[in-house]
Amino acid sequence: MAESRRAGPDRRRFLAGASAMLLAPPARANVPLPNDRRASPPMDNRAGYIGWMVKNRAEDPAFLGARYDRFRLMLERKDLWDKSAMRAYLMTPREEFVLPSSRDQAYVGHYLDIGFGVTITGPNTVCRMTNSLDIAMGEKVLEIGTGSGYQSAVLANLTDKVWSIEIIAALASRTRKLYDGLIARGYGEYRAIVTKSADGYYGWAENAPFDKMIVTCGIDHIPPPLLKQLKAGGIMVIPVGPPGAQHVLKVVKQQNADGSITVSRRDLYNGGIVNFVPFTKIEGGGIRGTHNGVPN
Ligand SMILES: C[S@@+](CC[C@H](N)C(=O)[O-])C[C@H]1O[C@@H](n2cnc3c(N)ncnc32)[C@H](O)[C@@H]1O
């Protein structure tokens, strides 16, 4: 399926439909300070953060306050530890990525429904997974499970090369339109995100290898095609386990001196279970079942 960076005629036609209306954002101000990756808000005090963001990003002080309060909680819980990941979280307007009906809950700690039977992952999990990837500017990152678009929006503050795959075509179109609207308002960092609708189990071979990968749907094994497309020395974070009982693993692929590959795994929650929506698959032209079972 074709990749996309901006709205084309087909997507525009689709977006005239009901699901687009659901997410149609209220008219919002353009961003006064567009996409300056060197600029950073103060992180050590709430008022300073809100003031800087209102001046430079024209965002709503009520959402900024809630974003900052969640930030402090995540620091305490060790969901965030690097300055670059802290900045990425603080610069990303989560309220733009949730359904309008749950905008007032944008900064609660857990996942929220985004339609199509799937969810936007909670900010705590997004941040712990993102920070664990240790992303440097210029690194190539692949996300499986675009969903609301929030995760890739955070990633786009860390690198200028993000690819994201979503299996539900209508959701992929809706999120693409959302990115395009935000880019038009001055969130130029989202130009980094290339999207497509496909079954992410097979990765994105044309753009491989990737430095980092993040999988946001749960599966009982590490997909071999993804591991193959990860660079030696690369990191993948992925929820692995049976339905309803996944462990979020940090997987590091290492190449040994003799050319052999070693894969190490560490549980980001030290044995704690985090539930994710299933890693589904396309079969016979539709989404049917999951990829759980023997790796294929
Ligand atoms: C937890 S949700 C969305 C999380 C998302 N990163 C966000 O920030 O909103 C996981 C997403 O993975 C998608 N998904 C499930 N199986 C997939 C597959 N085989 N390929 C690509 N996306 C898949 C789901 O449709 C869903 O949108």
The ligand as an SDF file (V2000), in Angstrom:
LIG
                    3D

 27 29  0  0  0  0  0  0  0  0999 V2000
   -2.7620    0.6950   21.4120 C   0  0  0  0  0  0  0  0  0  0  0  0
   -3.3040    1.0500   19.8180 S   0  0  0  0  0  0  0  0  0  0  0  0
   -2.6460    2.5940   19.3090 C   0  0  0  0  0  0  0  0  0  0  0  0
   -1.3900    3.0980   19.9260 C   0  0  0  0  0  0  0  0  0  0  0  0
   -0.8280    4.2670   19.1620 C   0  0  0  0  0  0  0  0  0  0  0  0
    0.5820    4.1340   19.0540 N   0  0  0  0  0  0  0  0  0  0  0  0
   -1.2540    5.5930   19.7200 C   0  0  0  0  0  0  0  0  0  0  0  0
   -0.3870    6.3710   20.1350 O   0  0  0  0  0  0  0  0  0  0  0  0
   -2.4410    5.8850   19.7100 O   0  0  0  0  0  0  0  0  0  0  0  0
   -2.4500   -0.1190   18.7730 C   0  0  0  0  0  0  0  0  0  0  0  0
   -2.6950    0.0370   17.3010 C   0  0  0  0  0  0  0  0  0  0  0  0
   -2.0730   -1.0450   16.6200 O   0  0  0  0  0  0  0  0  0  0  0  0
   -2.8410   -1.3230   15.4700 C   0  0  0  0  0  0  0  0  0  0  0  0
   -2.4890   -2.6460   14.9530 N   0  0  0  0  0  0  0  0  0  0  0  0
   -2.8870   -3.8700   15.3940 C   0  0  0  0  0  0  0  0  0  0  0  0
   -2.3570   -4.8450   14.6280 N   0  0  0  0  0  0  0  0  0  0  0  0
   -1.5940   -4.2210   13.6730 C   0  0  0  0  0  0  0  0  0  0  0  0
   -0.8230   -4.6890   12.5900 C   0  0  0  0  0  0  0  0  0  0  0  0
   -0.7120   -5.9920   12.2800 N   0  0  0  0  0  0  0  0  0  0  0  0
   -0.1730   -3.7650   11.8330 N   0  0  0  0  0  0  0  0  0  0  0  0
   -0.2880   -2.4450   12.0950 C   0  0  0  0  0  0  0  0  0  0  0  0
   -1.0320   -1.9450   13.0970 N   0  0  0  0  0  0  0  0  0  0  0  0
   -1.6820   -2.8220   13.8880 C   0  0  0  0  0  0  0  0  0  0  0  0
   -4.2640   -1.1970   15.9860 C   0  0  0  0  0  0  0  0  0  0  0  0
   -5.1940   -1.0580   14.9410 O   0  0  0  0  0  0  0  0  0  0  0  0
   -4.1480    0.0310   16.8830 C   0  0  0  0  0  0  0  0  0  0  0  0
   -4.4550    1.2060   16.2010 O   0  0  0  0  0  0  0  0  0  0  0  0
  1  2  1  0
  2  3  1  0
  2 10  1  0
  3  4  1  0
  4  5  1  0
  5  6  1  0
  5  7  1  0
  7  8  2  0
  7  9  1  0
 10 11  1  0
 11 12  1  0
 11 26  1  0
 12 13  1  0
 13 14  1  0
 13 24  1  0
 14 15  1  0
 14 23  1  0
 15 16  2  0
 16 17  1  0
 17 18  1  0
 17 23  2  0
 18 19  1  0
 18 20  2  0
 20 21  1  0
 21 22  2  0
 22 23  1  0
 24 25  1  0
 24 26  1  0
 26 27  1  0
M  CHG  2   2   1   9  -1
M  END
$$$$
